[in-house]
């Protein structure tokens, strides 16, 4: 069995003292930012990227990945105890989790959230380990046309799966693509939109964009509303589930895990969408749908499993195709590039210890997270009482110094101020920032492959359609666009995002 | 007219048009090229044009759907926090090369800290002492980031 041999290599890497330590650090930081509302994994990973320059690439990725899925665990705690999503993807958990807590069943809600996440995390990781080699072996034969088609599919899927207006999401993707053209054109060597500014000749660093439109914008948005966090209870009596709880949760966890694993692979899908979808499905299938919103345990079990499964499986496109599924995996891709590892199908062959080490570390991380989140829950509850006004100045310092340290230049800080303001204005107009960042990161790759494909075919556009893989991918893209325009699907999509 | 201007979609479209116009005008000199030999201008100019079309569509749709009840999306724009937070970051960038990390960071925390609606002056001042010292130790002494710790004169 190849898989077993590969996994044992992976565990060999992940079980070293250093990597265990980084995994733990990632899990702790992830839980922390998951619990604190107003600080998401995107901003945190962006903030910590510069610090990982000094680490081994494997350790760096293990830690950053831990932050990402750790946040899915931590987010549920805040959702259950305070009725605020500590992390965007735990919005749905608020509905029933908080009601459970109000009925004195906070312990049970926390337990099922953590155990469901653990199960989902393990399955999602297994799926990643099983699917990745096959996908990567297919992708090795891809040419420029296939890559172009694949990235286009990714961007369109991100639009379809984003909440809110599709036209605005497309506009944000295009905006991101345009911003991505800033810098020196690789084909002609001509500088575009640099206005003679030396710092722009290499293009804008994606960390600057991410910190601006996520980090700074998040702070500004948090500061405009009042910070009233009220804990429903600071004492948690029992974490034990009753037999009835288990009977009702098991199918919900299974369904949530399956749904999350699949949706997580789709570009732009990820954790938030899967938790919404899982909740909707549970409510549909339930024999007692009237209990949903009143503290039904399935309403916690399913979305929490789904979001963690999605968090793991969203590594699939990034590790096998070099295409990020969402903003956080885009940042992780950036972390690989910092260490001169080109994300894509070659990673598995060129850096097997990194690839399998990262996968193995996810199992370890998920187990660590259950330990961190259940027996030590009272520690985290205390943290919830720290008001935002004490927190954000420190976040500001980390964000600013992080951006400065990319190239040790204050120019990046000024740029980030601009992107922070842009992000805040965009949020007022209900534009989403995630498609912008995705477009920005994929932009240069998309342009490069587009131009190369047409160069090879001597300007013949049929090359995209006549090559079978690229043709199939473009057909799928066209189908998704068609879905987006059909009014029936639009209605379904809207209800999926507004399930209340 | 006033109703239309206040509509969120109209404003969104206007913003897209503005950005598209910027990239189209400043990039007008870039060579467009042909399909088999694309110039540097091909991709950015086509994308900017697409953005302009999307912007125009949003304006038309928004203008049609606009009602006098539409709330101005910028009515809730938090001017004070925005100015203080962004200003504080700018201050940090300006001060860092001359005054060193400790002072620049203290300014950042002090000015930025005033942005919270429920701010307390004493807390902000304590933070402005503690955060620079602790993060200075971490960033400069432990991680070795190349930033001056002290003002230039020392």
Interface residues (C-beta under 8 A of the other chain):
Chain A: X51 X54 X167 X168 X170 X171 X174 X175 X177 X178 X181 X185 X187 X188 X190 X192 X193 X195 X216 X219 X220 X223 X224 X226 X227 X387 X388 X389 X390 X392 X393 X394 X396 X397 X398 X400 X401 X404 X405 X408 X410 X413 X414 X416 X417 X420 X421 X424 X425 X426 X428 X429 X430 X431 X447 X450 X451 X454 X455 X457 X458 X459 X460 X461
Chain B: X8 X11 X12 X15 X16 X19 X23 X26 X27 X30 X31 X34 X35 X36 X37 X38 X39 X40 X41 X42 X43 X44 X47 X48 X50 X51 X54 X55 X57 X58 X73 X74 X76 X77 X78 X81 X82 X85 X86 X88 X89 X90 X92 X93 X94 X96 X97 X105 X108 X109 X112 X113 X115 X116 X117 X118 X119 X120 X123 X124 X127 X128 X131 X132 X135 X139 X143 X145 X146 X147
